[in-house]
Every structure is written in C-alpha cells, then in structure tokens.
Amino acid sequence: MTVTVNTVSAEGFRHTVQIDEHELFTDVPTTAGGEGSAPEPHDYFDAALGACKALTLKLYAKKKDIPLTGVGVEVKRDNSQEQKGKYALHVTLTLKGVLTDAQREELLRVADRCPIHKLMTTSEVTIETHAPQGFDSQ
C-alpha cells in the first residue's frame, strides 16, 4: 500500500491524498494561512486512532458473540504541549447494544489494544525521507 500526496494548486495548501482507490484531501486551517477546506494532518492522525478502536471493537464483538450493535468514538486532542514532546488524546467510547457490565469492561480493555493505539504508544517508528535525483523543482 502506498499513500501519495500531491499539491492541488501552487497558490494554496490543499493537497490530494490517494490511498489505493480512495481519495482524501488535506489543508491547513485558515489561522495558518490555508482555506480550511479539509482536515489537517493532525486530524487524520487522531481519526486513525478513533477508527481503529471502533473497527477493533466491532471485529472483537463479532468474534466473541458480544451483542455490540455500534460504536461511537470521540477523540479530543490536547496539543498545547506538542512543542515539548507531549501530545494527549482523550477518547470517549459509546458502546451500543444490550451489554452486560462485564462485556462493557472487556470491550474497554480491548479498545486500548487496537493496532493504532499500540503503534502510537509502544512502537519505535522510523522515517526516511528522500528526494530522487532529477527532482522537478518547478
């Protein structure tokens, strides 16, 4: 899987984000000089966590025959300390369905083991950035 990001116009900050056959957009907020026409990269980072928790819970509940009919996930960001290396995400889960207290507790534990949660909190991520020779600088 490859993610491809391309500038939409030379004047603005809006970009297309192509993920296989899916096309998304990103921009910066108006307060940073953008049009605010699409989520900014931080939004996608936060959304990845929420989406992963929801999908993980639905998959787990199906596998364990837990009567979970839906999941609501609210992710609130506190990036006030980001420049100091701290980025806090506060997640509120709404579990839908006729569930026992034990099932709710089990699902809450499982939510914190979703792959993106683990990636964000326990993995060492390395990034190598390259510019190919003959790169078009126009």
Contacts in CASP RR format, 6 or more apart in sequence:
PFRMAT RR
TARGET T0000
AUTHOR 0000-0000-0000
METHOD contacts of the structure
MODEL  1
MTVTVNTVSAEGFRHTVQIDEHELFTDVPTTAGGEGSAPEPHDYFDAALG
ACKALTLKLYAKKKDIPLTGVGVEVKRDNSQEQKGKYALHVTLTLKGVLT
DAQREELLRVADRCPIHKLMTTSEVTIETHAPQGFDSQ
1 19 0 8 1.000
1 20 0 8 1.000
3 17 0 8 1.000
3 18 0 8 1.000
3 19 0 8 1.000
4 16 0 8 1.000
4 17 0 8 1.000
4 18 0 8 1.000
5 15 0 8 1.000
5 16 0 8 1.000
5 17 0 8 1.000
5 18 0 8 1.000
5 26 0 8 1.000
6 15 0 8 1.000
6 16 0 8 1.000
6 18 0 8 1.000
7 14 0 8 1.000
7 15 0 8 1.000
8 14 0 8 1.000
8 15 0 8 1.000
8 16 0 8 1.000
8 25 0 8 1.000
12 34 0 8 1.000
12 35 0 8 1.000
13 27 0 8 1.000
13 28 0 8 1.000
13 32 0 8 1.000
13 33 0 8 1.000
13 34 0 8 1.000
13 35 0 8 1.000
14 25 0 8 1.000
14 26 0 8 1.000
14 27 0 8 1.000
14 34 0 8 1.000
14 35 0 8 1.000
14 37 0 8 1.000
14 38 0 8 1.000
15 25 0 8 1.000
15 26 0 8 1.000
15 27 0 8 1.000
16 23 0 8 1.000
16 24 0 8 1.000
16 25 0 8 1.000
17 23 0 8 1.000
17 24 0 8 1.000
17 25 0 8 1.000
17 26 0 8 1.000
17 44 0 8 1.000
18 24 0 8 1.000
24 38 0 8 1.000
24 39 0 8 1.000
24 44 0 8 1.000
25 37 0 8 1.000
25 38 0 8 1.000
25 39 0 8 1.000
26 38 0 8 1.000
26 39 0 8 1.000
26 40 0 8 1.000
26 41 0 8 1.000
26 44 0 8 1.000
27 34 0 8 1.000
27 35 0 8 1.000
27 36 0 8 1.000
27 37 0 8 1.000
27 38 0 8 1.000
27 39 0 8 1.000
27 40 0 8 1.000
28 34 0 8 1.000
28 36 0 8 1.000
28 40 0 8 1.000
29 36 0 8 1.000
29 40 0 8 1.000
30 36 0 8 1.000
39 47 0 8 1.000
42 77 0 8 1.000
42 79 0 8 1.000
46 75 0 8 1.000
46 77 0 8 1.000
46 89 0 8 1.000
47 75 0 8 1.000
48 116 0 8 1.000
49 75 0 8 1.000
49 89 0 8 1.000
49 91 0 8 1.000
49 114 0 8 1.000
49 116 0 8 1.000
49 117 0 8 1.000
49 120 0 8 1.000
50 73 0 8 1.000
50 75 0 8 1.000
50 91 0 8 1.000
50 116 0 8 1.000
51 73 0 8 1.000
51 116 0 8 1.000
52 114 0 8 1.000
52 115 0 8 1.000
52 116 0 8 1.000
52 117 0 8 1.000
53 71 0 8 1.000
53 73 0 8 1.000
53 91 0 8 1.000
53 93 0 8 1.000
53 111 0 8 1.000
53 114 0 8 1.000
53 116 0 8 1.000
53 117 0 8 1.000
54 71 0 8 1.000
54 72 0 8 1.000
54 73 0 8 1.000
55 114 0 8 1.000
56 110 0 8 1.000
56 111 0 8 1.000
56 113 0 8 1.000
56 114 0 8 1.000
56 115 0 8 1.000
57 68 0 8 1.000
57 71 0 8 1.000
57 93 0 8 1.000
57 95 0 8 1.000
57 107 0 8 1.000
57 110 0 8 1.000
57 111 0 8 1.000
57 114 0 8 1.000
58 68 0 8 1.000
58 70 0 8 1.000
58 71 0 8 1.000
60 66 0 8 1.000
60 107 0 8 1.000
60 110 0 8 1.000
61 67 0 8 1.000
61 68 0 8 1.000
61 107 0 8 1.000
66 99 0 8 1.000
66 103 0 8 1.000
66 106 0 8 1.000
66 107 0 8 1.000
67 97 0 8 1.000
67 98 0 8 1.000
67 99 0 8 1.000
67 103 0 8 1.000
68 95 0 8 1.000
68 96 0 8 1.000
68 97 0 8 1.000
68 99 0 8 1.000
68 103 0 8 1.000
68 107 0 8 1.000
69 96 0 8 1.000
69 97 0 8 1.000
70 95 0 8 1.000
70 96 0 8 1.000
70 97 0 8 1.000
71 93 0 8 1.000
71 94 0 8 1.000
71 95 0 8 1.000
71 96 0 8 1.000
72 93 0 8 1.000
72 94 0 8 1.000
72 95 0 8 1.000
72 96 0 8 1.000
73 91 0 8 1.000
73 92 0 8 1.000
73 93 0 8 1.000
73 94 0 8 1.000
74 91 0 8 1.000
74 92 0 8 1.000
74 94 0 8 1.000
75 89 0 8 1.000
75 90 0 8 1.000
75 91 0 8 1.000
76 89 0 8 1.000
76 90 0 8 1.000
76 91 0 8 1.000
76 92 0 8 1.000
77 87 0 8 1.000
77 88 0 8 1.000
77 89 0 8 1.000
77 90 0 8 1.000
78 87 0 8 1.000
78 88 0 8 1.000
78 89 0 8 1.000
78 90 0 8 1.000
79 87 0 8 1.000
79 88 0 8 1.000
81 87 0 8 1.000
81 88 0 8 1.000
91 111 0 8 1.000
93 107 0 8 1.000
93 108 0 8 1.000
93 111 0 8 1.000
95 104 0 8 1.000
95 107 0 8 1.000
99 107 0 8 1.000
111 117 0 8 1.000
119 125 0 8 1.000
END
